[in-house]
Amino acid sequence: MKVSKENTKYLMNWDSKKIWKEEIISKEFIKYLKEKEVYELIKDKNTQLGIISERDIINWIEKKENQNFWKDKMEHHICEKIIKDDDDYFVGCDYEDFKDGYFFVASLWKMEKGENLIILEHYH
C-alpha cells in the first residue's frame, strides 16, 4: 500500500464534521457506505481514499492504488452495521465478524471542489 506522505497531516473532527489541514477540505458528510457502494465509488478514478486509525490523522491512498487496496485490504472488510442513535452513530460490528480480525467503517464526504472522498475508519 502506498500512502502519500506529503498529505498525512490532515485532521478529522467528527463533532464538527470537518476535515482540515491549513484549510478545510471537506465539511460535507454525506453518509455511511455499504461495501457495494464503496466498490462502485472506487471504480471512479477520481475518488480519494483516506484511512484513519489513530489520533484522527488521515493517511491518503494514492488514487492509482484504489483498486489494489480494495482487493488486498477492504473487500469483505467493510462494516455495514452502523447504528444511528439520536444525532450520533455507533459501530455494531465485532472484530470476530471479519477474517484477520480487522474492519473499516466507510463514510462518503464531498471535497470542496466536489470530488468524492471516502474516509475509512480502521478498526484493528
C-alpha positions in Angstrom: 0.0 0.0 0.0 1.4 3.4 -1.0 0.5 6.3 1.2 1.1 9.9 0.0 3.4 11.1 2.7 3.1 14.8 1.9 -0.6 14.9 2.8 -0.7 12.8 6.0 -1.3 15.6 8.5 -4.9 16.3 7.6 -7.1 16.1 10.7 -10.6 14.9 11.3 -13.1 16.4 13.7 -16.1 14.1 14.0 -18.0 16.5 16.2 -17.9 19.4 13.7 -17.9 17.1 10.7 -14.9 18.8 9.2 -11.6 17.7 7.6 -8.8 20.2 7.5 -5.1 20.9 7.3 -4.4 24.6 6.9 -7.7 24.9 5.1 -10.9 22.9 5.3 -11.1 20.3 2.5 -14.5 18.9 3.4 -17.3 19.9 5.6 -20.0 17.9 3.8 -20.6 14.5 5.4 -22.9 12.6 3.0 -23.5 9.1 4.6 -22.0 5.9 5.8 -21.4 3.4 3.0 -22.1 -0.3 2.4 -19.4 -2.5 0.8 -21.0 -2.4 -2.6 -21.3 1.4 -2.6 -17.5 1.6 -1.7 -16.6 -0.7 -4.6 -18.7 1.3 -7.1 -17.2 4.6 -5.9 -13.6 3.5 -6.2 -14.1 2.4 -9.8 -14.3 6.1 -10.4 -10.6 7.0 -10.8 -11.2 10.5 -9.2 -12.4 9.1 -5.8 -10.0 9.8 -3.0 -9.5 7.3 -0.1 -8.2 8.3 3.3 -7.6 6.0 6.2 -7.9 7.0 9.9 -6.7 4.6 12.6 -5.4 6.7 15.5 -5.3 10.3 16.6 -7.6 11.3 13.7 -4.7 11.8 11.3 -5.6 10.8 7.7 -3.3 8.7 5.6 -4.1 9.2 1.9 -4.1 6.3 -0.6 -2.8 7.3 -4.0 -5.8 7.2 -6.4 -4.0 4.8 -8.7 -3.7 2.4 -5.8 -7.5 2.3 -5.0 -8.3 -0.9 -6.9 -5.3 -2.8 -5.4 -6.1 -1.5 -1.9 -9.7 -2.7 -2.4 -8.6 -6.2 -3.4 -5.8 -6.5 -0.8 -7.4 -4.9 2.3 -11.0 -3.7 2.0 -13.0 -6.4 0.2 -15.1 -8.3 2.8 -13.8 -5.9 5.5 -16.4 -3.1 5.4 -18.7 -2.9 8.5 -22.3 -2.3 7.4 -23.8 -2.3 10.9 -23.9 1.4 11.7 -26.5 2.2 14.3 -28.0 5.7 14.5 -28.9 6.9 17.9 -30.4 10.4 18.1 -27.7 12.6 16.5 -24.8 10.1 16.8 -23.8 6.8 15.2 -22.3 3.6 16.7 -20.4 0.7 15.2 -22.3 -2.5 15.5 -19.5 -4.8 14.2 -17.1 -7.1 16.1 -13.6 -8.0 15.2 -14.6 -11.6 15.1 -17.1 -10.9 12.3 -14.2 -10.4 9.9 -11.3 -12.6 8.6 -8.0 -11.4 10.1 -9.8 -9.5 12.8 -10.0 -6.0 11.3 -12.6 -3.9 9.5 -13.3 -0.5 8.1 -16.2 1.9 8.6 -16.6 3.8 5.4 -18.1 7.2 5.0 -18.7 9.4 2.0 -17.7 13.1 2.0 -17.7 15.8 -0.7 -14.5 17.7 -1.0 -14.5 21.4 -1.5 -14.1 21.0 -5.3 -16.9 18.4 -5.5 -14.8 15.3 -5.6 -15.8 12.1 -3.7 -13.8 11.4 -0.6 -14.2 8.0 1.2 -12.9 8.1 4.8 -12.1 4.6 6.1 -12.0 4.3 9.9 -9.7 1.3 10.5 -10.6 -0.9 13.5 -7.8 -3.4 14.3 
